[in-house]
Amino acid sequence: MEIEDMQALISEFGQSLELSDLALDETGYCTLAFNEEWLLNLQYDESLQRLSLFSHLCVVVPECRLQVYARLLSANLFWQETDGATLGMDEDTGMAVLALRHDAHGLNLPALEALLETFIANVEYWTGEIQRLQQPDAGAAGDQVVTGGMGVSLLRV
């Protein structure tokens, strides 16, 4: 997809949200703010024909890093709890990050809307999950068995 086509798609998406001036900058980047709570960053790489999405979720406090990191690693395994996205850490800010790279071939407005809807749902879920893990009583509930993607049972400690 040419940069002009991606630019038109982003503009069309913006119009559907009544954001008539939504556009990629000269580097193929734009940011959307949601409820002044978090940002959705989009970056288009024309040479790779990929649209990257990423959001900083929340700060992971040092005393909770081991528990949070274990949970993020478990969720990342085969992308079973992230719908293809990857959870990571920005060590400079201490924030957890959710990122996704998507092939732009054939991307249209309905596909972009579905992609963003899924990504936003994951941002909201993982922000809440990380915050929950950092609550003083997060480990008090004991072991829980949860079902991951693809019907895999996991033991949450």
C-alpha positions in Angstrom: 0.0 0.0 0.0 1.4 3.4 -1.0 1.7 6.0 1.8 -1.0 8.1 0.0 -3.4 5.1 0.3 -2.7 4.7 4.0 -3.1 8.4 4.4 -6.5 8.3 2.8 -7.5 5.3 4.9 -6.4 7.1 8.1 -8.3 10.2 7.0 -11.4 8.1 6.3 -11.1 6.5 9.7 -10.8 9.9 11.3 -13.9 11.2 9.5 -15.9 8.2 10.9 -14.9 9.4 14.3 -15.6 13.1 13.4 -11.9 13.8 13.5 -11.6 15.4 10.1 -8.0 16.4 10.6 -6.6 13.0 11.5 -3.6 12.3 9.3 -0.2 10.7 9.4 2.7 13.1 9.6 5.6 13.1 7.2 7.2 10.1 8.9 3.9 8.0 8.7 3.0 8.5 12.4 0.0 9.8 14.3 -1.4 9.5 17.8 -5.0 9.3 19.1 -5.8 10.2 22.7 -8.6 8.2 24.4 -10.4 9.9 27.3 -7.2 11.7 28.2 -6.2 8.4 29.8 -3.9 6.7 27.2 -2.6 7.1 23.7 -2.8 4.9 20.7 0.2 5.4 18.4 0.1 4.4 14.7 3.2 4.2 12.5 3.1 3.2 8.9 6.3 1.8 7.3 5.7 2.0 3.5 8.9 0.0 2.7 7.7 -2.9 4.8 4.0 -2.4 4.1 3.3 -2.6 7.8 1.1 -0.6 10.2 2.4 -0.7 13.8 0.2 0.1 16.7 1.5 0.7 20.2 0.3 2.0 23.6 2.0 2.6 26.9 -0.3 0.8 29.4 0.8 1.9 32.9 3.8 2.0 35.2 5.0 -1.2 36.8 6.3 -0.4 40.2 9.6 -2.1 41.1 8.3 -4.2 43.9 5.7 -5.8 41.6 7.9 -6.3 38.5 8.5 -10.0 39.1 4.8 -10.9 39.4 3.8 -8.6 36.5 6.7 -9.8 34.2 5.7 -13.4 34.8 2.1 -12.6 33.8 3.2 -10.7 30.7 5.5 -13.5 29.6 2.7 -16.1 30.0 0.3 -14.0 28.0 2.9 -13.5 25.2 3.5 -17.2 24.7 2.2 -17.8 21.2 0.2 -14.5 21.6 -2.5 -16.5 23.3 -3.8 -13.7 25.4 -2.9 -10.7 23.2 -4.7 -11.3 19.9 -1.3 -11.2 18.1 0.1 -8.2 19.9 3.2 -8.3 22.1 3.5 -7.1 25.7 6.8 -5.6 26.7 8.4 -3.1 29.0 9.8 0.4 28.3 12.6 0.4 30.9 13.2 4.1 30.5 9.7 4.9 31.7 9.0 1.8 33.7 5.8 1.4 31.7 4.3 -1.8 30.2 3.7 -1.5 26.5 1.4 -3.3 24.1 2.5 -3.4 20.4 1.2 -4.9 17.2 2.6 -5.0 13.6 0.0 -5.6 10.9 0.5 -6.3 7.2 -1.1 -3.4 5.3 -1.9 -5.3 2.1 -5.6 -5.2 1.5 -6.3 -3.1 4.6 -9.6 -1.2 4.2 -11.8 0.8 6.6 -13.8 -2.2 8.1 -10.5 -4.2 8.6 -8.8 -1.2 10.2 -11.7 -0.5 12.5 -11.8 -4.2 13.6 -8.0 -4.2 14.1 -8.2 -1.0 16.2 -11.2 -2.3 18.2 -9.4 -5.5 19.1 -6.2 -3.6 20.0 -8.1 -1.0 22.1 -9.9 -3.9 24.0 -6.5 -5.4 24.7 -5.1 -2.1 25.9 -8.0 -1.7 28.3 -7.8 -5.3 29.5 -4.0 -5.3 30.1 -4.0 -1.9 31.8 -6.6 -3.2 34.2 -4.8 -6.6 34.7 -1.4 -4.9 35.4 -3.1 -2.5 37.8 -4.8 -5.4 39.5 -1.6 -7.4 39.9 -0.1 -4.4 41.7 -2.8 -4.2 44.3 -1.6 -5.2 47.8 -4.0 -8.1 47.9 -3.5 -9.4 44.3 -1.7 -12.5 45.5 -4.1 -13.2 48.3 -6.7 -14.9 46.2 -4.5 -18.0 45.8 -4.0 -20.0 42.7 -6.5 -19.7 39.9 -6.9 -21.8 36.8 -7.6 -19.6 33.8 -8.3 -20.6 30.2 -6.0 -18.9 27.7 -6.5 -18.7 24.0 -6.8 -21.9 22.0 -8.4 -23.7 25.0 -5.1 -23.9 26.9 -5.5 -24.1 30.7 -3.0 -22.1 32.7 -2.3 -22.1 36.4 -2.1 -18.5 37.7 -0.1 -18.3 40.9 
